[in-house]
Amino acid sequence: MRMRALVLTAFAMIAVPAYAQTPQPATDPGPPLSGYPRKALGLPTAAELTTATYVRDVIYGHRDGMALTYDVFKPLKPNGALVVNMVSAGWRSSWGPPEERQARYQWLLDKGFTVVALHHASAPRFPLTDAVKDIRLGMRHIKLHAAEYGADPARIGVWGASAGGHLSLVAGLMADDGDPAAENPLERSGNRVRAVVAYFPPTDLDVLLAGRPRQGAIDFDEGLRASVSPVHFADARDPPVLIISGGADKGVPIAQSEMMKAALDKAGVTNELKVFPDADHDFYVKGNPVKTDSIALEAMNAMVAWFELQLK
């Protein structure tokens, strides 16, 4: 009995501290990924999975012997329009199975939009200058094959957040009708789109990257920054642009969006800048996850409404 008491006492001395040190759940889970409402970052429900089919791993090109791909999400009741999401955060383009990512696109799928998740060669191996080339090539392939996915090639929009927002502006403002003399047959096809939505996008890389060390995605010749800055490419042929940003964004300051709007206004391009004054990058409001999620949801609804208006 005495031995048993000693064992129980020893067990209690071990168990109680372990229990006391169990971490409590965080009250603020931190910013959502690239401005998505939190429920969009989880797995889709069984019911949602029945609303779309997939065309997986479509190869649109190669870089250093590796395939460049996109995935297509086809709604069961298509409206004939297509939205391309630039999968990019910090110019990293992380792949995930379509059935795990569908929740991010459910707002669009429910409205009948075909969605394409476009991937590019990714940092840190490849700089953002390569990402720009990749998504411009990918848009040519998507437009050329849109009809195969049940969409009208004349009704294509692009959308992304942060680095993806930058690439969405690149796709919309740096588009062309193709080069008939290009060696790559794909580059003979045009890549113009009809609408753009960009969340908190970098627009002038000379300003944004000034003084920052050249590493990862931004490790490239500084003389090339202007050539991949959408703010320098606004002209009258550009499609309508919606920019949604946080007024307290410390990662990509609101001035980047304001400069882009000014350039679009000067070029006579239809555009709108929607600002959430309290939101930091990714629409994050520190200490207020409910407000963060509310802003992300409002932004998502504004994005869908913009495409409904511009791609109808």
C-alpha positions in Angstrom: 0.0 0.0 0.0 2.8 2.3 0.8 4.5 1.6 -2.5 1.2 2.2 -4.3 0.8 5.6 -2.6 4.3 6.6 -3.6 3.6 5.7 -7.2 0.3 7.6 -7.2 2.0 10.6 -5.7 4.8 10.5 -8.2 2.2 10.2 -11.1 0.3 13.2 -9.7 3.6 15.3 -9.6 4.2 14.5 -13.2 0.6 14.8 -14.4 -0.4 18.1 -12.8 2.4 20.2 -14.2 1.7 18.7 -17.7 -1.9 19.7 -17.4 -1.1 23.2 -16.2 1.1 23.8 -19.2 -1.4 22.8 -21.8 -1.5 25.8 -24.2 -4.8 27.6 -24.4 -6.4 28.3 -27.8 -5.3 31.6 -29.4 -7.9 34.3 -29.3 -6.6 35.7 -32.6 -5.6 33.1 -35.2 -3.6 35.7 -37.2 -4.2 36.9 -40.7 -6.0 34.6 -43.2 -4.1 33.6 -46.3 -4.2 36.2 -49.1 -7.4 37.8 -48.0 -9.6 34.7 -48.1 -12.4 34.3 -45.5 -11.3 31.7 -43.1 -14.0 29.2 -44.1 -12.5 29.3 -47.6 -9.2 28.0 -46.3 -10.7 24.7 -45.1 -11.8 21.7 -47.0 -14.9 21.9 -49.1 -18.0 20.2 -47.8 -19.3 17.0 -49.4 -22.2 19.1 -50.9 -19.7 21.6 -52.4 -17.6 18.9 -54.0 -20.7 17.9 -56.1 -20.9 21.4 -57.7 -17.7 21.2 -59.8 -15.5 18.9 -61.9 -11.8 19.3 -62.6 -9.4 19.3 -65.4 -6.1 18.7 -63.6 -2.5 19.6 -64.3 -2.9 21.2 -67.7 0.6 21.9 -69.0 1.0 25.3 -70.7 4.8 25.5 -70.8 8.1 24.5 -69.3 10.9 26.2 -67.3 14.2 24.5 -66.7 12.7 21.2 -67.8 9.8 21.5 -65.3 6.2 21.7 -66.3 4.1 24.9 -65.8 0.6 24.0 -65.0 -2.9 25.1 -64.2 -6.1 23.4 -62.8 -9.6 24.0 -64.1 -12.7 24.0 -61.8 -15.8 23.6 -64.0 -19.2 24.4 -62.4 -22.1 22.1 -63.2 -24.1 25.1 -64.4 -21.6 27.3 -66.2 -22.5 30.9 -67.1 -19.9 31.0 -69.9 -17.4 33.2 -68.2 -14.0 32.3 -66.7 -12.0 33.7 -63.9 -8.2 33.0 -63.5 -6.8 33.1 -60.0 -3.1 33.9 -59.8 -1.9 31.4 -57.2 1.0 33.4 -55.8 2.0 34.7 -52.3 5.3 36.4 -52.2 5.7 35.2 -55.7 5.6 31.6 -54.4 3.1 29.5 -56.3 2.2 26.5 -54.0 0.2 23.7 -55.6 -2.6 21.8 -53.9 -5.1 19.2 -55.1 -8.2 20.8 -56.6 -10.5 18.9 -54.2 -8.7 20.5 -51.3 -8.8 24.0 -52.7 -12.3 24.2 -54.1 -13.6 26.1 -51.1 -11.5 29.1 -52.1 -13.4 29.3 -55.3 -16.9 28.3 -54.2 -18.2 31.9 -54.3 -17.4 32.0 -58.1 -18.5 28.4 -58.8 -21.9 29.0 -57.2 -22.4 31.8 -59.7 -21.5 29.6 -62.6 -18.0 30.9 -63.3 -15.4 28.5 -64.5 -12.2 29.0 -62.4 -8.6 28.4 -63.4 -5.9 28.2 -60.7 -2.8 29.3 -62.6 0.7 28.4 -61.2 4.0 29.9 -62.1 7.7 29.1 -61.6 8.1 29.9 -58.0 10.5 31.7 -55.6 13.0 31.2 -54.2 14.4 29.4 -57.2 12.8 31.7 -59.7 12.4 35.5 -59.4 9.3 37.5 -60.0 10.5 38.4 -63.5 10.0 34.7 -64.4 6.6 34.7 -62.8 5.6 37.6 -65.0 6.6 35.7 -68.2 4.9 32.5 -67.0 1.5 34.0 -66.2 1.5 35.9 -69.5 2.2 32.7 -71.4 -0.3 30.8 -69.3 -3.0 33.3 -70.1 -2.5 32.7 -73.8 -3.0 29.0 -73.3 -6.1 29.5 -71.2 -7.7 31.9 -73.7 -6.8 29.5 -76.6 -8.5 26.6 -74.8 -11.3 28.3 -72.9 -14.0 26.9 -75.1 -12.9 23.4 -74.2 -13.6 24.3 -70.5 -17.1 25.5 -71.4 -16.2 29.2 -71.3 -16.1 32.1 -73.8 -12.6 33.3 -74.5 -13.9 36.8 -74.8 -15.3 36.6 -71.2 -12.2 36.1 -69.1 -11.2 37.9 -65.9 -8.2 37.6 -63.6 -7.9 37.9 -59.8 -5.2 37.6 -57.2 -4.0 38.9 -53.9 -0.7 40.6 -53.0 1.9 39.0 -55.4 -1.1 37.5 -57.1 -2.7 40.9 -57.3 0.4 42.2 -59.0 0.3 39.4 -61.5 -3.4 40.0 -62.1 -2.6 43.6 -63.0 0.3 42.3 -65.2 -2.2 40.0 -67.0 -4.7 42.8 -67.6 -2.4 45.7 -68.3 0.5 44.0 -70.1 -1.6 41.9 -72.4 -1.3 41.9 -76.2 -2.7 40.3 -79.3 0.2 37.9 -79.8 3.3 38.1 -82.0 2.8 36.4 -85.4 6.6 36.0 -85.7 7.1 34.3 -82.3 9.1 31.1 -82.3 6.8 29.6 -79.7 3.4 29.0 -81.4 1.6 29.8 -78.2 3.1 33.3 -78.1 1.4 34.0 -81.5 -2.0 34.0 -79.6 -3.3 36.9 -77.7 -3.8 37.1 -73.9 -6.2 40.1 -73.4 -8.8 39.8 -70.7 -12.0 41.6 -69.9 -11.8 42.4 -66.2 -9.3 42.5 -63.3 -9.6 42.3 -59.5 -6.4 42.8 -57.5 -6.2 42.6 -53.7 -3.5 44.8 -52.0 -1.3 44.6 -55.1 2.3 45.8 -55.6 2.2 48.2 -58.5 5.4 50.2 -58.6 8.3 47.9 -57.7 10.9 50.7 -57.8 9.1 52.4 -54.9 8.0 49.3 -53.0 11.4 47.5 -53.1 13.6 50.6 -52.5 16.2 49.7 -49.8 15.0 46.1 -49.5 17.7 43.4 -49.8 17.7 41.5 -53.1 16.7 38.0 -52.0 14.3 35.3 -53.0 11.7 36.5 -55.5 13.1 40.0 -55.6 16.6 38.9 -56.4 16.8 40.3 -59.9 18.4 43.2 -61.8 17.0 46.5 -60.3 17.0 48.0 -63.8 14.1 45.6 -64.6 11.8 46.7 -61.9 9.9 49.2 -64.1 9.4 46.6 -66.8 7.4 44.4 -64.4 5.5 47.3 -62.7 1.9 47.6 -63.8 1.7 51.3 -62.9 3.7 52.0 -66.1 1.5 50.1 -68.4 -1.9 51.7 -68.1 -3.5 52.6 -71.4 -6.9 53.1 -73.0 -7.2 49.5 -74.1 -7.0 48.1 -70.5 -9.9 46.2 -69.1 -11.9 47.5 -66.0 -10.0 47.1 -62.8 -11.2 46.7 -59.2 -8.5 47.2 -56.5 -9.3 46.2 -52.9 -6.8 47.2 -50.2 -6.3 47.8 -46.5 -5.6 51.4 -45.5 -3.3 50.2 -42.7 -1.3 47.8 -44.9 2.3 47.7 -43.8 3.4 45.1 -46.3 2.1 46.7 -49.4 1.3 50.3 -48.4 -2.0 51.8 -49.7 0.0 54.2 -51.8 0.7 51.4 -54.2 -3.0 51.1 -54.9 -3.5 54.8 -55.0 -0.7 55.2 -57.6 -2.3 52.5 -59.7 -5.7 54.2 -59.6 -4.1 57.5 -60.6 -2.5 55.9 -63.6 -5.7 54.2 -64.6 -7.7 57.4 -64.2 -5.2 59.2 -66.4 -5.5 56.6 -69.1 -9.3 56.7 -69.0 -9.7 53.1 -67.8 -12.8 52.2 -65.8 -11.6 51.4 -62.3 -12.5 51.4 -58.6 -10.4 51.4 -55.5 -12.2 50.0 -52.4 -10.3 50.6 -49.1 -10.9 49.1 -45.7 -9.2 51.8 -43.5 -8.4 49.5 -40.5 -7.1 46.5 -42.4 -3.4 45.6 -42.6 -2.1 43.2 -45.2 -4.4 40.2 -46.0 -7.2 42.4 -44.6 -5.9 41.6 -41.1 -7.2 43.6 -38.2 -5.0 42.7 -35.2 -6.9 41.5 -32.2 -10.2 41.3 -34.0 -10.5 38.1 -36.0 -14.2 38.6 -36.5 -13.6 41.9 -38.2 -10.8 40.4 -40.3 -13.1 37.7 -41.5 -15.9 40.1 -42.2 -13.6 42.3 -44.3 -12.3 39.3 -46.2 -15.9 38.1 -46.9 -16.9 41.6 -48.1 -14.0 41.7 -50.4 -14.8 38.3 -51.8 -18.4 39.4 -52.5 -17.2 42.6 -54.2 -14.8 40.5 -56.4 -17.7 38.2 -57.5 -20.0 41.2 -58.1 -17.3 42.9 -60.3 -17.0 39.8 -62.5 -20.7 39.5 -62.7 -20.9 43.1 -63.9 -17.9 43.0 -66.3 -18.1 39.5 -67.7 -21.9 39.3 -68.3 
